[in-house]
Amino acid sequence: MDVHLPTPLLGGLSPRQFMKRHWQRKPLLVRGAVPGMRPVADRGELFELASRDEVESRLVEQRDDGRWSMRRGPFTRRSLPPLARPRWTLLVRAWTCTSTPRMNCCSASASCPRRGWTT
């Protein structure tokens, strides 16, 4: 993989640009980055996973002043913002990639460093 070539998976950024601008600095949302990919878990399953001690979860929110904040889980459903409230996301990782869609999801992110990841 040429780290200087833009890729749709990163919203038209090259891996090098992504690492410099976004990796462990600020969120990057790329809707439809993997055409035809379906969610690997529904909302309820993600909330349930985020409540487990053995699963790493984070709540990322944009505050009123525009800055981002992050809290580490586990989270109860009541500790998460209402679904209708904008500018927040729940990140869930370190869960076993056991099904084919989850394995594909893990493969798609293989170009990112995995230091500290257990997938």
C-alpha positions as CSV (number, residue, x, y, z in Angstrom):
1,M,0.0,0.0,0.0
2,D,1.3,3.4,-1.0
3,V,0.8,5.7,2.0
4,H,0.9,8.7,-0.2
5,L,-2.1,7.8,-2.3
6,P,-5.6,9.1,-1.4
7,T,-8.2,6.4,-0.5
8,P,-12.0,6.5,-0.3
9,L,-11.8,4.6,3.0
10,L,-10.2,7.7,4.6
11,G,-12.5,10.2,2.8
12,G,-10.0,11.0,0.1
13,L,-7.0,11.4,2.4
14,S,-3.9,9.4,2.0
15,P,-2.9,7.2,5.0
16,R,0.0,9.6,5.6
17,Q,-2.3,12.6,5.7
18,F,-4.8,10.8,8.0
19,M,-2.0,9.8,10.4
20,K,-0.7,13.4,10.5
21,R,-4.0,15.2,10.8
22,H,-6.4,12.8,12.6
23,W,-4.8,9.8,14.3
24,Q,-5.2,10.3,18.0
25,R,-5.9,14.0,17.4
26,K,-9.4,14.5,16.2
27,P,-12.3,12.5,14.9
28,L,-12.9,11.8,11.2
29,L,-16.3,10.6,10.0
30,V,-16.4,9.2,6.5
31,R,-19.9,8.1,5.6
32,G,-20.1,5.3,3.0
33,A,-16.4,4.7,3.1
34,V,-16.9,1.0,2.4
35,P,-19.7,0.8,-0.2
36,G,-22.3,-1.9,0.5
37,M,-21.0,-2.5,4.1
38,R,-23.8,-3.2,6.5
39,P,-23.5,-2.5,10.3
40,V,-21.8,-5.3,12.1
41,A,-23.9,-4.7,15.2
42,D,-27.2,-3.0,15.9
43,R,-27.5,-0.1,18.3
44,G,-28.8,-2.3,21.2
45,E,-25.8,-4.6,20.8
46,L,-23.4,-1.7,20.9
47,F,-25.0,-0.3,24.0
48,E,-24.8,-3.7,25.6
49,L,-21.1,-4.2,24.6
50,A,-20.3,-0.7,26.0
51,S,-21.6,-1.8,29.4
52,R,-19.1,-4.6,29.8
53,D,-15.9,-4.3,31.7
54,E,-13.9,-6.4,29.2
55,V,-14.9,-4.3,26.2
56,E,-13.1,-0.9,25.7
57,S,-15.7,1.8,25.1
58,R,-15.5,5.6,24.8
59,L,-18.0,8.4,24.6
60,V,-16.9,11.3,22.4
61,E,-18.9,14.5,22.6
62,Q,-18.5,17.9,21.1
63,R,-19.1,20.5,23.8
64,D,-20.9,23.9,23.3
65,D,-17.5,25.7,22.9
66,G,-16.7,23.4,19.9
67,R,-14.0,21.4,21.8
68,W,-14.2,17.6,22.0
69,S,-14.3,15.6,25.2
70,M,-13.9,11.9,25.8
71,R,-15.0,9.6,28.7
72,R,-14.1,5.9,29.1
73,G,-16.6,3.2,29.8
74,P,-18.1,1.0,30.8
75,F,-21.4,2.9,30.3
76,T,-24.9,2.1,31.5
77,R,-27.6,3.1,28.9
78,R,-28.7,5.9,31.3
79,S,-25.2,7.4,31.4
80,L,-25.2,7.9,27.6
81,P,-26.7,11.1,26.0
82,P,-30.2,10.9,24.5
83,L,-30.3,9.5,21.0
84,A,-31.9,12.7,19.7
85,R,-29.0,14.9,21.0
86,P,-26.5,15.6,18.2
87,R,-22.7,15.7,18.4
88,W,-21.8,12.5,20.2
89,T,-20.7,9.1,19.3
90,L,-20.1,5.8,21.2
91,L,-16.9,4.0,20.2
92,V,-16.7,0.3,21.0
93,R,-13.5,-1.8,20.4
94,A,-11.5,-4.7,21.7
95,W,-14.4,-7.1,21.0
96,T,-13.7,-10.4,19.4
97,C,-14.0,-10.5,15.6
98,T,-15.9,-13.8,15.4
99,S,-18.4,-13.4,12.6
100,T,-17.6,-12.8,8.9
101,P,-18.8,-9.2,8.9
102,R,-16.8,-8.4,11.9
103,M,-13.7,-10.1,10.4
104,N,-14.2,-7.9,7.3
105,C,-14.5,-4.8,9.4
106,C,-11.2,-5.7,11.2
107,S,-9.5,-6.4,7.8
108,A,-10.7,-3.0,6.4
109,S,-8.9,-1.2,9.3
110,A,-5.7,-3.2,8.9
111,S,-3.7,-0.2,7.7
112,C,-4.1,1.6,11.0
113,P,-1.6,1.0,13.8
114,R,-2.9,-1.6,16.3
115,R,-0.8,-0.7,19.3
116,G,-3.0,-1.5,22.3
117,W,-5.7,-3.0,20.2
118,T,-7.0,-6.5,20.9
119,T,-9.2,-7.5,18.0
